[in-house]
Amino acid sequence: MQAAEKNRNIFWRFFKWVGLLLAGLFLLLSILPYLIPQESNAITRQELAFPNSVFDQVRDVEMHYRIWDSINEREKNILLVHGFGASTFSWRYTAFTLQEEGFRVFAVDLPGFGLSERKRGLDHSPEARAEILWVMLEELYPDQQWNLVGHSMGGGTVAAMALQKPEQTESLTLVAGALFPGEPSFFNYILKYPPAGQWVRVVSSRFLLDESRIEQFLASAYGQQPTPQEISGYYLPLTVENTDAVLVDLLRTVSESLIGQIDQLKLPVLIIWGSEDAWVPVQQGRKLDRLLPRSELIVMPGEGHCPMETAPDLFNRKLLDFIDRKDMEQ
């Protein structure tokens, strides 16, 4: 009897010490990320501005956008929205061509990306982004019609815009559109605990937002080795202060998929995909084509995730052909 009692005491002492050890480890891991110095960068958003850059306060966020005004007064508007980790730089080969064809071209940096403000606590869902973009466009060009073009993550944004204001959307183009988000994971819930988010900041600032890592990401997205200019074009905006913090907010913001509403879009939709896209598989483009009532799918052979950058001439021709045909049908 005494031996059994002794064994129970040993077990409970062991359980107690294990519990104390785990509690201490949890406390250490909760405090440690705040003790690790954050790498700071003196670069500002304004230092990276382009000749046609505009910084404008929209609601409570300073947005960055660029406008290429129509050369021959065609009176057609095109909005270009970038993907994850990108900016207006992604459309460098598209904007000028569209301008030369007579379009007013409006390229925007989504909140937290490119040269737009790194404001904390924002809702980064497609619906919230769509709402702020419509507010911005309405302030600048009231009651105008728009051809919406979105790449990857930006595809979800422009799809949400078309759903919110179909009467002001002439056409929709999805370039490797990421409209099939995964279900919320346990990781998303963990990030609601502030120290977990701080760990994401530490890891991303020291290991992910690194020039050599950006080069690897671009090589994977392009399907080819990026040039130094391309690396710089993507890397420099990511060095703006608090980019890592916005990444935490983005991961915390989970929204339901737009796929359940996509069949409500009765307007013309162009779907462009690279056949070798390693980031968003072309099968998703084919699925979108089946779901949309008035869609056209173009698969660009041998291209990766960013066909507007790796095959700009063919991409621009396909986009312009679609818009011209759509105009003739109206």
Secondary structure, 3 states (H helix, E strand, C coil): CHHHHHHHHHHHHHHHHHHHHHHHHHHHHHHHHHHCCCCCCCCCCHHHCCCCEEEEEECCEEEEEEEECCCCCCCEEEEEECCCCCCHHHHHHHHHHHHHCCEEEEEEECCCCCCCCCCCCCCCCHHHHHHHHHHHHHHHCCCCCEEEEEECHHHHHHHHHHHHCHHHEEEEEEECCCCCCCCCCHHHHHCCCHHHHHHHHHHHHHHHCCHHHHHHHHHHHHCCCCCHHHHHHHHHHHCCCCHHHHHHHHHHCCCCCCHHHHHHCCCCEEEEEECCCCCCCHHHHHHHHHHCCCEEEEEECCCCCCHHHHCHHHHHHHHHHHHHHHHHHC
